[in-house]
């Protein structure tokens, strides 16, 4: 059935956002709406201009008989900064302080609106990188990995500290916990990750970096390549971290269990992605 331009624009935009990093041909849209390819091209120009203006991402158009358009989600600096500053403020509330000096994150990482932003923000950093899979460790990193993977349109894989019969045969590695210096073990199903994959590691919180370093070893066991490491928050650490090249959205600078205060600042994300160093 032939559709009006306003209806086409809404449906095409929805279609692209639900299928990021996927080439969609002009022929597909022309047949879908019973419209001329010239009209579809004009529609694409409108969508391309709008998503760029609103900082939603990039709509790449590819000419030729086999061409079409690809939507690449993104976020502009102002919106990313506003989100990180909001998270900094929310994470600084003293009621987030748990016994032992831990900071409560689960409520934030359970909110769909927060996870959508986290996914967009992290995906923005790797907008021009080849990524075949997003990796995290069970359990708190899972919603972050799922959100990032949805914006990159790639699978996410979950490394576990204990094997499950439903995983089938697994690959296991031993690693040293960065904070306690204990020997730990993590496992990943052999079917989860293809050999030679380009892998992005994400997690909710990093202190000494032992868990992330363990995932680096796991990626090596699968003869794959580590593309990058991004964590939602990093904590203060007196010693030397086991990983040095990483990105953090937030940084928990200090926790005082006596005064019940938490000092949180933006991590190094804005500097690494937009080249803007925080004061």
Helices and strands as residue ranges (DSSP letters): H 5-18, E 24-25, H 26-33, H 37-53, E 57-62, E 68-73, H 77-91, G 94-96, G 108-110, H 112-125, E 133-137, H 142-152, E 155-159, G 165-167, E 170-176, E 183-189, E 198-206, H 210-221, E 225-235, E 247-256, E 261-266, H 269-274
